[in-house]
Amino acid sequence: MLNKIRFKPSFYDLLLIGLMAATATGLKPLFAIISRLIKTSLAIPGGSIIGGLYFIALIMGRELSNYAFTAFFIGLIQAILMTVLGFYGTNGVLSLLSFSLPGLLIDLIYFITKPQKMRVILATIIANAGGLLVVLTVLDKFTLLLTGFYIGISLVGGIICGFLNFFIVKSVITVLKKNNLYNLKH
C-alpha cells in the first residue's frame, strides 16, 4: 500500500476502481469458460480452483490505491455491470453479494495487515474461500463434509492463484516504478 489508508476517495481512486471493474468484467467470460470446464470434468465448483485468478483486478486495485474500500467497490461495480449486461450466470441478482463480499474481505485483509509480500497471497486465499462460501450457502445445498472438501480445494486453489497474483502485481508495480508512475500524488 502507498501511504495511510484514506476513507475519502480521490479522483485517482475512482478512476482506478472503474478501470479495474471494467478489466474484471472483461476477464469474467474467459474465466467462466475455464470454470465450466473444471466443473463438468471434475464435478467440483470451478471457481474453487481458479476463483483466485478472478480476484486479480480487485487485488491490483487495492495494491495501487490507499482508499479503504477499493476492492469492495470494484466488486460491487463489477456485479452491477455483470447483472445489467446479462452475464450473471447461475448467481442471478445474488451476484451483488458474491462479487462484493470477496472485495470486502480483501479490504479487511489490507486493513489489518501491514504491507508485506504475503498479503496478496493471504487476500487471494481468503477472498477465494469467502466467495465459494457465499455461492455454496446461497445457491447449493451441500452436506457439511462436501462443503469442507470444497473449502479445502478452494484454499489450495487460493494459494496457487495467490502466488500467480503476487507475481502479476509485483511485475505491474515494477513497471510503474520504472516509469515513475507508482507514487503519484492523489
Phi and psi restraints in degrees (value plus and minus 20) as a CYANA .aco file:
   2 LEU   PHI     -96.2   -56.2
   2 LEU   PSI     -89.4   -49.4
   3 ASN   PHI    -150.4  -110.4
   3 ASN   PSI    -157.6  -117.6
   4 LYS   PHI     -94.3   -54.3
   4 LYS   PSI     133.6   173.6
   5 ILE   PHI     -92.2   -52.2
   5 ILE   PSI     113.6   153.6
   6 ARG   PHI    -130.6   -90.6
   6 ARG   PSI     128.0   168.0
   7 PHE   PHI    -127.3   -87.3
   7 PHE   PSI     -15.1    24.9
   8 LYS   PHI    -145.0  -105.0
   8 LYS   PSI      99.3   139.3
   9 PRO   PHI     -94.0   -54.0
   9 PRO   PSI     126.2   166.2
  10 SER   PHI    -114.5   -74.5
  10 SER   PSI     156.7   196.7
  11 PHE   PHI     -81.5   -41.5
  11 PHE   PSI     -60.6   -20.6
  12 TYR   PHI     -77.4   -37.4
  12 TYR   PSI     -64.7   -24.7
  13 ASP   PHI     -82.7   -42.7
  13 ASP   PSI     -63.7   -23.7
  14 LEU   PHI     -86.2   -46.2
  14 LEU   PSI     -59.5   -19.5
  15 LEU   PHI     -83.8   -43.8
  15 LEU   PSI     -63.9   -23.9
  16 LEU   PHI     -83.7   -43.7
  16 LEU   PSI     -61.5   -21.5
  17 ILE   PHI     -81.0   -41.0
  17 ILE   PSI     -65.5   -25.5
  18 GLY   PHI     -83.3   -43.3
  18 GLY   PSI     -64.0   -24.0
  19 LEU   PHI     -84.9   -44.9
  19 LEU   PSI     -63.1   -23.1
  20 MET   PHI     -90.4   -50.4
  20 MET   PSI     -55.2   -15.2
  21 ALA   PHI     -85.8   -45.8
  21 ALA   PSI     -60.4   -20.4
  22 ALA   PHI     -86.4   -46.4
  22 ALA   PSI     -59.9   -19.9
  23 THR   PHI     -82.7   -42.7
  23 THR   PSI     -66.9   -26.9
  24 ALA   PHI     -85.1   -45.1
  24 ALA   PSI     -56.6   -16.6
  25 THR   PHI     -85.4   -45.4
  25 THR   PSI     -57.7   -17.7
  26 GLY   PHI     -89.6   -49.6
  26 GLY   PSI     -53.0   -13.0
  27 LEU   PHI    -100.7   -60.7
  27 LEU   PSI     -42.2    -2.2
  28 LYS   PHI     -76.0   -36.0
  28 LYS   PSI     -67.2   -27.2
  29 PRO   PHI     -81.2   -41.2
  29 PRO   PSI     -54.7   -14.7
  30 LEU   PHI     -85.9   -45.9
  30 LEU   PSI     -66.3   -26.3
  31 PHE   PHI     -87.8   -47.8
  31 PHE   PSI     -50.5   -10.5
  32 ALA   PHI     -85.1   -45.1
  32 ALA   PSI     -57.7   -17.7
  33 ILE   PHI     -83.9   -43.9
  33 ILE   PSI     -66.8   -26.8
  34 ILE   PHI     -84.2   -44.2
  34 ILE   PSI     -60.1   -20.1
  35 SER   PHI     -83.3   -43.3
  35 SER   PSI     -63.5   -23.5
  36 ARG   PHI     -83.9   -43.9
  36 ARG   PSI     -57.5   -17.5
  37 LEU   PHI     -81.5   -41.5
  37 LEU   PSI     -64.2   -24.2
  38 ILE   PHI     -86.4   -46.4
  38 ILE   PSI     -62.6   -22.6
  39 LYS   PHI     -83.0   -43.0
  39 LYS   PSI     -62.2   -22.2
  40 THR   PHI     -96.9   -56.9
  40 THR   PSI     -54.0   -14.0
  41 SER   PHI    -103.9   -63.9
  41 SER   PSI     -54.3   -14.3
  42 LEU   PHI    -127.2   -87.2
  42 LEU   PSI     -27.7    12.3
  43 ALA   PHI      38.9    78.9
  43 ALA   PSI      16.7    56.7
  44 ILE   PHI    -151.2  -111.2
  44 ILE   PSI     135.6   175.6
  45 PRO   PHI     -79.3   -39.3
  45 PRO   PSI     102.0   142.0
  46 GLY   PHI     -83.9   -43.9
  46 GLY   PSI     -50.8   -10.8
  47 GLY   PHI     -85.3   -45.3
  47 GLY   PSI     -41.8    -1.8
  48 SER   PHI     -88.9   -48.9
  48 SER   PSI     -46.3    -6.3
  49 ILE   PHI    -114.3   -74.3
  49 ILE   PSI     -71.6   -31.6
  50 ILE   PHI    -122.6   -82.6
  50 ILE   PSI     -13.8    26.2
  51 GLY   PHI     -79.3   -39.3
  51 GLY   PSI     -50.8   -10.8
  52 GLY   PHI     -84.6   -44.6
  52 GLY   PSI     -52.3   -12.3
  53 LEU   PHI     -86.6   -46.6
  53 LEU   PSI     -51.9   -11.9
  54 TYR   PHI     -83.8   -43.8
  54 TYR   PSI     -45.9    -5.9
  55 PHE   PHI    -107.1   -67.1
  55 PHE   PSI     -12.9    27.1
  56 ILE   PHI     -80.8   -40.8
  56 ILE   PSI     -58.6   -18.6
  57 ALA   PHI     -87.3   -47.3
  57 ALA   PSI     -58.6   -18.6
  58 LEU   PHI     -87.0   -47.0
  58 LEU   PSI     -62.6   -22.6
  59 ILE   PHI     -91.0   -51.0
  59 ILE   PSI     -60.1   -20.1
  60 MET   PHI     -81.7   -41.7
  60 MET   PSI     -64.8   -24.8
  61 GLY   PHI     -80.8   -40.8
  61 GLY   PSI     -60.9   -20.9
  62 ARG   PHI     -89.1   -49.1
  62 ARG   PSI     -55.6   -15.6
  63 GLU   PHI     -87.8   -47.8
  63 GLU   PSI     -54.6   -14.6
  64 LEU   PHI    -109.8   -69.8
  64 LEU   PSI     -25.9    14.1
  65 SER   PHI    -147.0  -107.0
  65 SER   PSI     129.6   169.6
  66 ASN   PHI    -129.3   -89.3
  66 ASN   PSI       0.9    40.9
  67 TYR   PHI    -100.0   -60.0
  67 TYR   PSI     115.6   155.6
  68 ALA   PHI     -83.7   -43.7
  68 ALA   PSI     -49.1    -9.1
  69 PHE   PHI    -137.5   -97.5
  69 PHE   PSI      11.0    51.0
  70 THR   PHI     -79.3   -39.3
  70 THR   PSI     -72.7   -32.7
  71 ALA   PHI     -84.3   -44.3
  71 ALA   PSI     -58.4   -18.4
  72 PHE   PHI     -81.3   -41.3
  72 PHE   PSI     -66.8   -26.8
  73 PHE   PHI     -90.9   -50.9
  73 PHE   PSI     -51.6   -11.6
  74 ILE   PHI     -81.9   -41.9
  74 ILE   PSI     -66.7   -26.7
  75 GLY   PHI     -83.7   -43.7
  75 GLY   PSI     -60.8   -20.8
  76 LEU   PHI     -86.6   -46.6
  76 LEU   PSI     -66.1   -26.1
  77 ILE   PHI     -84.0   -44.0
  77 ILE   PSI     -59.1   -19.1
  78 GLN   PHI     -84.5   -44.5
  78 GLN   PSI     -61.0   -21.0
  79 ALA   PHI     -82.7   -42.7
  79 ALA   PSI     -61.9   -21.9
  80 ILE   PHI     -83.9   -43.9
  80 ILE   PSI     -65.0   -25.0
  81 LEU   PHI     -80.6   -40.6
  81 LEU   PSI     -66.4   -26.4
  82 MET   PHI     -84.3   -44.3
  82 MET   PSI     -58.5   -18.5
  83 THR   PHI     -88.4   -48.4
  83 THR   PSI     -64.3   -24.3
  84 VAL   PHI     -86.0   -46.0
  84 VAL   PSI     -59.5   -19.5
  85 LEU   PHI     -99.5   -59.5
  85 LEU   PSI     -29.8    10.2
  86 GLY   PHI      66.4   106.4
  86 GLY   PSI      -1.8    38.2
  87 PHE   PHI    -123.7   -83.7
  87 PHE   PSI      12.8    52.8
  88 TYR   PHI     -99.9   -59.9
  88 TYR   PSI     -29.0    11.0
  89 GLY   PHI      44.2    84.2
  89 GLY   PSI    -157.9  -117.9
  90 THR   PHI    -104.1   -64.1
  90 THR   PSI     -30.6     9.4
  91 ASN   PHI     -99.6   -59.6
  91 ASN   PSI     -48.1    -8.1
  92 GLY   PHI      43.7    83.7
  92 GLY   PSI    -158.9  -118.9
  93 VAL   PHI     -88.1   -48.1
  93 VAL   PSI     -40.9    -0.9
  94 LEU   PHI     -89.3   -49.3
  94 LEU   PSI     -22.6    17.4
  95 SER   PHI     -79.4   -39.4
  95 SER   PSI     -48.8    -8.8
  96 LEU   PHI     -77.1   -37.1
  96 LEU   PSI     -58.6   -18.6
  97 LEU   PHI    -100.9   -60.9
  97 LEU   PSI     -64.5   -24.5
  98 SER   PHI     -92.9   -52.9
  98 SER   PSI     -37.3     2.7
  99 PHE   PHI    -113.5   -73.5
  99 PHE   PSI     -58.0   -18.0
 100 SER   PHI    -107.5   -67.5
 100 SER   PSI     -48.7    -8.7
 101 LEU   PHI     -83.0   -43.0
 101 LEU   PSI     -64.7   -24.7
 102 PRO   PHI     -80.1   -40.1
 102 PRO   PSI     -53.8   -13.8
 103 GLY   PHI     -83.8   -43.8
 103 GLY   PSI     -59.6   -19.6
 104 LEU   PHI     -84.9   -44.9
 104 LEU   PSI     -58.7   -18.7
 105 LEU   PHI     -85.5   -45.5
 105 LEU   PSI     -59.4   -19.4
 106 ILE   PHI     -82.5   -42.5
 106 ILE   PSI     -65.4   -25.4
 107 ASP   PHI     -81.5   -41.5
 107 ASP   PSI     -57.8   -17.8
 108 LEU   PHI     -84.2   -44.2
 108 LEU   PSI     -63.8   -23.8
 109 ILE   PHI     -80.9   -40.9
 109 ILE   PSI     -62.6   -22.6
 110 TYR   PHI     -89.1   -49.1
 110 TYR   PSI     -47.5    -7.5
 111 PHE   PHI     -96.1   -56.1
 111 PHE   PSI     -56.9   -16.9
 112 ILE   PHI    -115.6   -75.6
 112 ILE   PSI     -29.7    10.3
 113 THR   PHI    -132.4   -92.4
 113 THR   PSI     134.7   174.7
 114 LYS   PHI    -103.7   -63.7
 114 LYS   PSI     139.5   179.5
 115 PRO   PHI     -78.6   -38.6
 115 PRO   PSI     102.7   142.7
 116 GLN   PHI    -177.9  -137.9
 116 GLN   PSI     147.1   187.1
 117 LYS   PHI     -87.3   -47.3
 117 LYS   PSI     -55.6   -15.6
 118 MET   PHI     -98.2   -58.2
 118 MET   PSI     -29.0    11.0
 119 ARG   PHI     -84.3   -44.3
 119 ARG   PSI     -59.6   -19.6
 120 VAL   PHI     -83.3   -43.3
 120 VAL   PSI     -62.6   -22.6
 121 ILE   PHI     -86.9   -46.9
 121 ILE   PSI     -65.6   -25.6
 122 LEU   PHI     -82.5   -42.5
 122 LEU   PSI     -62.3   -22.3
 123 ALA   PHI     -83.0   -43.0
 123 ALA   PSI     -58.9   -18.9
 124 THR   PHI     -85.7   -45.7
 124 THR   PSI     -63.3   -23.3
 125 ILE   PHI     -82.2   -42.2
 125 ILE   PSI     -69.6   -29.6
 126 ILE   PHI     -85.5   -45.5
 126 ILE   PSI     -62.4   -22.4
 127 ALA   PHI     -85.7   -45.7
 127 ALA   PSI     -59.8   -19.8
 128 ASN   PHI     -84.2   -44.2
 128 ASN   PSI     -67.0   -27.0
 129 ALA   PHI     -86.9   -46.9
 129 ALA   PSI     -60.6   -20.6
 130 GLY   PHI     -85.1   -45.1
 130 GLY   PSI     -61.8   -21.8
 131 GLY   PHI     -83.4   -43.4
 131 GLY   PSI     -61.0   -21.0
 132 LEU   PHI     -85.6   -45.6
 132 LEU   PSI     -60.6   -20.6
 133 LEU   PHI     -81.5   -41.5
 133 LEU   PSI     -60.4   -20.4
 134 VAL   PHI     -81.4   -41.4
 134 VAL   PSI     -67.4   -27.4
 135 VAL   PHI     -84.4   -44.4
 135 VAL   PSI     -63.0   -23.0
 136 LEU   PHI     -86.8   -46.8
 136 LEU   PSI     -61.4   -21.4
 137 THR   PHI     -95.6   -55.6
 137 THR   PSI     -53.1   -13.1
 138 VAL   PHI    -104.9   -64.9
 138 VAL   PSI     -62.6   -22.6
 139 LEU   PHI    -122.2   -82.2
 139 LEU   PSI     -61.7   -21.7
 140 ASP   PHI    -129.3   -89.3
 140 ASP   PSI     124.5   164.5
 141 LYS   PHI    -127.6   -87.6
 141 LYS   PSI      68.4   108.4
 142 PHE   PHI    -125.6   -85.6
 142 PHE   PSI     138.9   178.9
 143 THR   PHI     -93.4   -53.4
 143 THR   PSI     146.1   186.1
 144 LEU   PHI     -83.9   -43.9
 144 LEU   PSI     -59.3   -19.3
 145 LEU   PHI     -84.4   -44.4
 145 LEU   PSI     -65.0   -25.0
 146 LEU   PHI     -86.9   -46.9
 146 LEU   PSI     -58.5   -18.5
 147 THR   PHI     -83.2   -43.2
 147 THR   PSI     -62.0   -22.0
 148 GLY   PHI     -82.0   -42.0
 148 GLY   PSI     -59.1   -19.1
 149 PHE   PHI     -83.5   -43.5
 149 PHE   PSI     -65.1   -25.1
 150 TYR   PHI     -84.8   -44.8
 150 TYR   PSI     -58.5   -18.5
 151 ILE   PHI     -85.2   -45.2
 151 ILE   PSI     -59.5   -19.5
 152 GLY   PHI     -80.0   -40.0
 152 GLY   PSI     -64.7   -24.7
 153 ILE   PHI     -83.4   -43.4
 153 ILE   PSI     -59.0   -19.0
 154 SER   PHI     -85.4   -45.4
 154 SER   PSI     -56.2   -16.2
 155 LEU   PHI     -87.3   -47.3
 155 LEU   PSI     -62.5   -22.5
 156 VAL   PHI     -85.0   -45.0
 156 VAL   PSI     -65.0   -25.0
 157 GLY   PHI     -81.4   -41.4
 157 GLY   PSI     -57.1   -17.1
 158 GLY   PHI     -85.3   -45.3
 158 GLY   PSI     -56.5   -16.5
 159 ILE   PHI     -86.6   -46.6
 159 ILE   PSI     -67.4   -27.4
 160 ILE   PHI     -82.4   -42.4
 160 ILE   PSI     -69.9   -29.9
 161 CYS   PHI     -87.4   -47.4
 161 CYS   PSI     -50.2   -10.2
 162 GLY   PHI     -82.6   -42.6
 162 GLY   PSI     -61.6   -21.6
 163 PHE   PHI     -86.3   -46.3
 163 PHE   PSI     -61.0   -21.0
 164 LEU   PHI     -81.8   -41.8
 164 LEU   PSI     -65.4   -25.4
 165 ASN   PHI     -81.2   -41.2
 165 ASN   PSI     -60.2   -20.2
 166 PHE   PHI     -80.0   -40.0
 166 PHE   PSI     -65.9   -25.9
 167 PHE   PHI     -88.8   -48.8
 167 PHE   PSI     -53.9   -13.9
 168 ILE   PHI     -87.1   -47.1
 168 ILE   PSI     -67.8   -27.8
 169 VAL   PHI     -82.1   -42.1
 169 VAL   PSI     -64.0   -24.0
 170 LYS   PHI     -80.6   -40.6
 170 LYS   PSI     -61.8   -21.8
 171 SER   PHI     -84.9   -44.9
 171 SER   PSI     -64.4   -24.4
 172 VAL   PHI     -84.5   -44.5
 172 VAL   PSI     -63.9   -23.9
 173 ILE   PHI     -85.5   -45.5
 173 ILE   PSI     -57.2   -17.2
 174 THR   PHI     -81.3   -41.3
 174 THR   PSI     -63.8   -23.8
 175 VAL   PHI     -85.3   -45.3
 175 VAL   PSI     -62.2   -22.2
 176 LEU   PHI     -84.4   -44.4
 176 LEU   PSI     -61.1   -21.1
 177 LYS   PHI     -86.7   -46.7
 177 LYS   PSI     -58.7   -18.7
 178 LYS   PHI     -81.8   -41.8
 178 LYS   PSI     -52.8   -12.8
 179 ASN   PHI    -118.9   -78.9
 179 ASN   PSI      -6.1    33.9
 180 ASN   PHI      36.0    76.0
 180 ASN   PSI      21.1    61.1
 181 LEU   PHI    -134.5   -94.5
 181 LEU   PSI     -21.0    19.0
 182 TYR   PHI     -99.5   -59.5
 182 TYR   PSI     -66.5   -26.5
 183 ASN   PHI    -119.1   -79.1
 183 ASN   PSI      32.8    72.8
 184 LEU   PHI     -88.6   -48.6
 184 LEU   PSI     123.0   163.0
 185 LYS   PHI     -96.2   -56.2
 185 LYS   PSI     101.8   141.8
